[in-house]
Amino acid sequence: MSTVFKRLTQAVLALAVSGVAACDEVPQTVVTFMRPGGTWAFFDYATSRGPLLVQVLTAPAGYTPDSVSAQAGAAVSRAIQRKVVTATADPAQAAAPEYRLVFAFDLPAATAPERLCDGTRLEQQGDPATVRVIGAFCYKSEVQASATGSLPRRGENGAALGEILAQMTRGLIVEETR
């Protein structure tokens, strides 16, 4: 094998390994449930006459639910490109408060998304290395879609929190599924 080929192979391998390692550094999300037919029609109805209700039930360490709610509202508005969307944390200001996006941080991994929609009291269980988030698009107490996500816990996760909330919103609000 030529020296140039060896060096090129080593460089490509180093880039591939650093790329895989970098995956652990970015927010990751997975849609865990989607109602047949998607959620766009419900979302479109809920936002057709005013703001969408976005609730943050629990916040990661170092934050309050109120401080994360502002980020969540901005993330929802940024995530949806098809129409202009506004969000509110106040049910009285929401156009259709029975439809809502709900997020909760640092819950036990086995927490069912139905608990976000049905008003059950949630107990946090933080992981020192990872921020976990569960999200759901709810109609009353029913889950229409759910997703989970995680990101490495660092001193300040402000921008990363906004990004994971936007990613989850894009996963929860989709057109027809097949």
C-alpha positions in Angstrom: 0.0 0.0 0.0 1.4 3.4 -0.9 2.2 6.0 1.8 -0.2 8.5 0.2 -3.0 5.9 0.2 -2.3 5.0 3.9 -2.4 8.7 4.9 -5.6 9.3 3.0 -7.2 6.2 4.6 -6.1 7.4 8.1 -7.5 10.9 7.5 -10.8 9.5 6.3 -11.0 7.2 9.2 -10.2 10.0 11.7 -12.9 12.2 10.1 -15.4 9.3 10.4 -14.6 8.6 14.0 -14.8 12.3 14.9 -18.2 12.5 13.1 -19.6 9.6 15.1 -18.3 11.2 18.3 -19.9 14.5 17.4 -23.3 12.7 17.2 -23.2 12.5 21.0 -22.7 16.3 21.2 -25.9 17.3 19.4 -29.6 17.1 20.5 -31.1 13.8 19.4 -34.8 13.1 19.1 -37.0 10.1 18.2 -40.8 10.1 17.5 -42.2 7.3 19.6 -45.9 7.6 18.6 -47.8 9.2 15.7 -51.6 8.9 15.3 -52.6 7.5 11.9 -53.1 10.4 9.5 -50.6 12.6 11.2 -51.2 15.7 13.3 -51.1 18.6 10.9 -54.8 19.0 10.5 -55.3 19.2 14.3 -52.4 21.6 14.6 -53.6 23.8 11.7 -57.1 24.0 13.4 -55.6 24.8 16.8 -53.5 27.6 15.4 -56.0 29.0 12.8 -57.5 31.5 15.2 -54.6 32.4 17.5 -51.7 31.1 19.6 -51.0 27.4 20.3 -50.8 26.4 24.0 -47.3 25.2 24.7 -46.7 23.9 28.2 -43.4 23.0 30.0 -44.2 20.9 33.0 -40.7 20.3 34.3 -37.4 22.0 33.5 -33.8 20.8 33.5 -31.6 21.6 36.5 -30.8 25.3 36.6 -33.9 26.4 34.8 -37.5 27.0 35.7 -40.5 25.9 33.7 -41.3 29.6 33.0 -37.8 30.3 31.6 -38.0 27.2 29.3 -41.5 28.1 28.2 -40.3 31.2 26.5 -37.7 29.1 24.6 -40.4 26.5 23.8 -42.7 29.1 22.3 -39.9 30.5 20.1 -38.8 27.0 19.1 -42.3 26.1 18.0 -42.6 29.3 15.9 -39.2 28.6 14.4 -39.8 24.9 13.7 -43.0 25.3 11.7 -42.1 26.8 8.2 -45.4 26.2 6.5 -47.4 28.9 8.3 -46.8 31.7 10.9 -47.4 30.2 14.3 -47.5 32.0 17.7 -47.4 30.2 21.0 -48.5 31.0 24.5 -48.0 29.4 27.9 -51.3 30.9 29.1 -54.4 28.6 28.4 -56.7 31.7 28.5 -54.8 33.2 25.5 -54.7 30.0 23.4 -57.2 29.8 20.5 -57.9 26.1 21.2 -56.4 25.2 24.6 -57.6 21.6 24.3 -54.8 21.2 21.7 -51.4 21.7 23.1 -47.7 20.8 22.9 -46.4 19.6 26.2 -42.7 19.2 27.2 -41.1 17.8 30.3 -37.5 17.4 31.2 -35.5 14.9 33.2 -38.3 12.4 33.9 -37.5 8.7 34.4 -36.9 7.0 31.0 -40.0 4.8 31.4 -42.4 7.7 31.8 -45.4 7.2 29.4 -46.2 10.2 27.2 -49.9 9.9 28.3 -48.8 11.3 31.6 -48.0 14.6 29.9 -51.5 14.9 28.5 -53.6 13.7 31.5 -52.4 16.0 34.2 -50.6 13.4 36.3 -48.0 14.8 38.7 -44.6 14.1 37.3 -41.4 13.4 39.4 -38.1 14.3 37.9 -35.1 12.0 37.9 -32.1 13.8 36.5 -29.1 12.2 34.9 -25.8 14.0 35.7 -24.5 13.5 32.1 -27.7 13.9 30.0 -30.7 16.2 29.7 -33.8 14.0 28.7 -37.0 15.5 27.3 -40.4 14.0 26.5 -42.8 15.8 24.3 -46.4 15.2 23.3 -49.0 16.9 21.1 -52.2 16.5 23.1 -55.9 16.8 22.4 -57.5 17.0 25.9 -56.0 14.0 27.7 -55.2 12.0 24.5 -51.7 11.7 23.0 -51.8 12.5 19.3 -48.0 12.2 18.9 -45.1 11.8 21.2 -41.3 12.1 21.0 -38.3 11.7 23.3 -34.9 13.5 23.1 -31.6 13.9 24.8 -28.6 16.2 24.8 -25.4 16.3 26.8 -25.7 18.2 30.1 -23.4 21.2 30.1 -23.2 24.4 32.1 -25.4 26.4 29.9 -27.6 24.5 27.5 -29.8 27.5 26.4 -29.2 27.2 22.6 -29.3 23.4 22.7 -32.6 23.4 24.6 -34.1 25.6 22.0 -32.8 23.3 19.2 -34.1 20.1 20.8 -37.5 21.7 21.3 -37.6 22.8 17.7 -36.6 19.2 16.5 -39.2 17.7 18.7 -41.9 20.1 17.3 -41.0 19.1 13.7 -41.3 15.5 14.7 -44.7 15.9 16.5 -46.4 18.1 13.9 -46.5 16.2 10.6 -48.8 15.8 7.7 -50.4 12.5 6.8 -48.4 9.4 7.7 -48.6 6.1 5.8 
